[in-house]
Amino acid sequence: MVLLTVAMLMTAFSVSAEDQFETIQINHGVFEPVDSSGVLPIVGFAFADSVTVDISKMVIFMGLGERLNLTVINNDSKPHGFNWTFEEDGIEITPGSTATVTFEPSAAGAYPFIDGTDYPFNVARGLSGVVIVKEPEDQANDFVWFLNDHDVEWLNALDDGKIVEPASYKADYFTINGLSYPETTEDSLGAVKGTVDEPINIWVVNGGLQSHSLHFHGYHVNLLSKNGEPFPQPYFKDTFPVKPGEGLHTLLVPSQPGTFPVHDHSLTAVTAKGFYPNGMLTLLTITDGGN
């Protein structure tokens, strides 16, 4: 499926016209929930030109046939790591050090990654992201839904260096691209806008610890692949599960104009600390193109 190599920063590798270079950092940051109840401490991946962690928006696009050279800098005082969710083994990055991951996918798809050290705690704190690989001939517009869930007690306890029991995880907030409804409707990355009969890629990634099940109103979508592996045949669904660590490539070809909701089928995940509808809910806005 993919060719993956890992090198420390001083290791040389060949450069070609097909190389793409990205640098990300492991930084401390904060997450502000939709209910304005106060900021929560997180640790996440941030792009090199950013001083803040934009939780659930660590999305890297690349073209099929390109090679990604991804440099990961650990700015924390603790060891962290880098793992593709479709592989068991990852790398450890010691405090203050840097590693480079080389990624050559052989198929288009969504390839999630996490900090797999001390799992599931670093993932719960926000250390997850995705590389999205597009075929050169794919001209459809792209939208990303990076699903996540957040346990307030865990975030505060882990930031204080306390031990938490894995079985105690219970999310209080549920987000798409780090946002909850109604903030999701203003998100250019996730608030889908399109035209009848024009194809739209919706890349759905679960970067959290809970399984989710998305339900579309108004449309069905084609499920094309999971973590870069094509399904035996495309599934045409209006509801489908997304498990932790999964990245789905879905294709929407709108059949009618209108504004329709998409939400987690579990109503708990459409809440913020029990208040509805402040969770995983967003809108599709489709026009008829003037026809």
N, C-alpha and C positions, 0 to 999 in steps of 0.2 A: 504494500500500500504506500509506504513512504520510506524515504531514506533519511535517517536522522543521525547526525554526528554532533558530538559535543567537544569543545576545545576551551582551554583557558585562554585568557585575553591575549597572551603573548604568542599563541600558536598561529602560524601563517596558514592561509587557505587561498586557493585560486579565486580570481575575480573575473567574471564574464559580464557580457551585456545583459544577461538575464538575472544578475544578482540584485536583490533588494535588501537594504540595510535598515534595521530599526533598533532603537535602544529604549529599553524600559527600566524603571527603577522600582525597588521595593521600599516604600515609604510609609510612615505613619500619617494618618489623616482623620477626618471626622465625617460622619454620616448624619444628615439632618432629616429626621422623619417628616412625613407629610403633616402630622398633627402639631408640629412646632413644639414638641414636648421637651426639646433640648437636644444638643448634639451628642452623638455616640462615638466612642473611639474605634477606629478601624486600622487595619494595615492592608495595603493594596498595591497593585501595580500601577505605575504612572509613567507616561511618556517622558522622555528625557527633557523636553522643553517645558514641562509642567512642574510647578512647585507643589501642587496639591494632588491628592488622590481623588479621581472622579470615579466613585464606586460603580461597578457594573458597566463601565464604558470602555474597558480595555479591549478594543476591537481593532484588529489589523487585517487589512485587505491585501491580497496578492493575486497575481494571475497564474493560472496553470501553465507550467513550463518555466516559471521563474524559480529562483532559489532564494529563500529567506535566510539572512544572517541576522539572528536576533541576539543582541547583547543584553544581558540581565545584570543589573548592578544592585547589590544588597547594601542599602544605606542603614539598615537596622543594626542593633547591637547583638542580635541573636542570629543563629544560622537559619537560612531559608533554603528553598529549592525550586526546581522547575520540573514539572511532569506533564506529559501529554496524558489526558484521561484514558486514552485507548491503549496505553502501555503501562506495565507494572513498574518498571524502573525509571527513576529520574536522576537528577543530579543535586548535590548539596552545594550551596553557595555560602561560604563562611562570611561573618560580619566584615563589611568594608571591601569585599572582593567582588570580582566580576567574572562571568562566564559567558561564552558565546554558543548558541544553539544554531545549528544549520539544518534547515528543513526543506526537503524537496518532495512535495506531494506528487503522487501519480494520478490523482483524481480530484475533481472539484468537490467542495464540501465545506462544512464547518468543523474545525478541529479545536476543541476546547483544551485549555491548559490550566494547571493549578500549581500552587506550592504544596507538594505532597508530603513534605516533612511534618511530623507531628499531626498527621491527619486524624480527625477532621477539623482540628482547632484552627489552623491557619486558613483553611477554606472558609470557615465560619466568620473569620475576621475580615474577609474580603479578598483573599488572594486567589483570584481566578480571572481568566480572560479567554479570548478565542482568536484564532486565525481563520479568516474566510477566504477560500480559494475559488476564483471564478474562471470559467472557461473563456478564452479570448472572444469567442463568438457570442457570448451571453451579453446581450445589450439591455436586459431588463433592469429596471430601477431596483435598488436594494434598500431594504429596511431590516433592522436588527432588533430582536427582542431578547435581551439578556435577562433571564429570570433569576431572582435571588430572594432569599428569605433571611431574616435577621432576628436573633434572640437577644433581647436587651441585657438579660442577666449574664449571658455568656460573654457578650462584648465587654461589659464592664469588669467582669471577673477576670477574663483573660488579660485585659489591659493592666490589671493590678497584679498579675502574676499568680493568680489563684488557680487551683485545680477544679475542673468541672467534670462531671460524669457524662460520658457520651449519651447515655440513655435519657438524660435530663433535658436534651435540646427541645425547645418549643418556641417556634418563631412568633414574634409579635408583629413584625412588619413584613410586607411582601411587595417586591418592586419589579418593574420592567425598566431596564437601563438605569437603575438607581432611583427611579421615580415611582410614586404611587398615584392612582387616580385622585383628583383630576389633572395632576401635573403631567401625566403621561400624554395627554391630548395635545400638549404644546411641544413635544419632543420631536425634533426633526429627524432623529435616528429611528424612532419607533412608531410615530403616528403616521400610519400608512395613508398616502394620498395617491390616487391613480385615476385611470380612465377605463371605461367599459371596453373589454376585449384586449386591453394592453397588459401583457404579462408583468408580474411583480414578484421578485424574490423576497421572501420573508425568512430570514435566518434566525432560528429559535435555539437558544442555548440555555441550559440549566447550570448556572454557576454556583448554586446553593447546595443545601444538604437535604432538602425535601423534594419528593416527586410532585410534579404538577400535571394538570390535564387542561389543555386549552380548548375552549369551545368558541366557534365562530358563529355569529348570527349573519344571515344573508348569503353566505357563500360556503363552498367547500374548497379545500386546497389539495394539491397533489403533494404527497410526501415522497421526495426523490431519494434522499440519502440520510444516513446517520453516521456522524464522525467520519465522513468521506466514503463510507461503504454504501453503494447503491442498494436500495431495497430490491428484492427479487422481481417485483413489479411495483410500479407507482401505486400508492394508496390514495384514494380520493375520499377525504374525510372532512367532517366539520368539527370533530372532537378527537383529540389524540393525546397520549401521555408523553411527558418529557421527564426522564429520570435524571438524577444528579450526574453530571459529567457528560451528558449527551448534547450533541449539536446537530440539529435537523435542518436540512435544506428543503423548504417548502415553496411551492409555486402557486400563486394566486392569479387566475385569469378572471377578472370580475365580469359577471353576467348581467348585472343591473346597477343603475346608479343609486346612490343613497348613502346614509351614514349609519353604520352598524357597529355594535360593540363586539369585542372579543375579551373573554375573561377566563380565569381559572374556574373549572367546573366545581371545585370545592369552595363553597362560599366563605369558609374561614380565610382562604387566601385572597379574598376580595375585601378584607378588612384591615384596619390598622388598630391594633390593641382592641379588637372587637367591634370597632365602629365601621359600618358599611356605608358607602362602597369606596373605601380608601386603600385598596390594594392592587392586585393584578387585574387591571381593567384598562383597556385602551379602545380607540375608535379607528374604524376604517372609513375613509371619506372618498367616495368614488363618484366621478362626474360622467356624463354621457358624451363628453368631448364635443358638444355642440351639434351632435347628430339629431 
